[in-house]
Amino acid sequence: MFGNYLIGLREGLEASLVVCILIAYLVKTGNKGRLGPVWLGIGLAVALSLGFGAALQFGSSTLTFEAQELLGGGLSIISVGLVTWMVFWMKRTARHLKSELHGRLDAALAVGTGALVFTAFLAVGREGLETSLFIWTAVQATGDGIRPLIGAMLGLLTAVVLGWLFYRGALKINLAKFFTWTGAMLVVVAAGVLAYGFHDLQEAGFLPGLRSLAFDISDTIPSDSWYGTLLKGVFNFQPNPTVLQTAAWALYVVPVMALFLAPSRRTTASAGTAAPAPTPTRT
């Protein structure tokens, strides 16, 4: 449940910040009367995201077991790729997100109402589609359709409240640190989703090695115990993973986490130029 709460919070806060930036810029530039098209674009993006999630849920229920496992495994890998791209994109562009959105809005205002709707739709729709896909794959991985959804909805609700507080100026936090910590936790969550995606592909017969277990600690950490449920809900932990699942988890989380936590080149360069070598003095 916590893993899905984190997904909802992280993705929802990004969308909330985008909405706050769009609305605040229109208000400050004297275009408050153009808020209607922006809200329309946001509403269409939310509707698309909900429809996409519903299509995944109800469409997959009509498939055979093998087809469901193949679909779930394939979408799990795709969603992990999208989330990985998202956390790195936010790390790279968070500082320039405001100016980038302002530039898009200026261009949209010059074109007309339709461009405003399209700009808001694209800005929020990408986050919504990523959220729907990743939450759906996380729900399939945990095997519990209620608590993960509750966690995701609570995360989204928290993000909306935080976004409103940001807009009102009542809350200020270090967004760079926030996105760094939540991004690192999402990498771990994504690794669990990726491992379970490989398990789905093995159950579908698409990949071999379903009976080749890397280890089995079901007696130590029963999957139906409170701590087993907690580990599965947070990290998609499985007490008896296959060799392929374990390899996929390790080959993803180790390099991705190292790259994500590594300082950016710009930070390293500025640190190197901030303290130049002292000039030797003549004696």
Buried (B, 14 or more C-beta within 10 A) or exposed (E): BBBBBBBBBBBBBBBBBBBBBBBBBBEEEEBEEBBEBBBBBBBBBBEBBEEBBEEBBEEBEEEEEEEBBBBBBBBBBBBBEBBBEBBBEBBEEBEEBBEEBBEBBEEBBEEEBEBBBBBBBEBBBBBBBBBBBBBBBBBBBBEBEEBBBBBBBBBBBBBBEBBBBBBEEEEEEEBEEBBBEBBBBBBBBBBBBBBBBBBBBBBBEBBEBBEEBBEEEEEEBEBEEEEBBEBBBBBBBBBEBBEBBBBBBEEBBEEBBEEBEEEEEEEEEEEEEEEEEEEEEEE
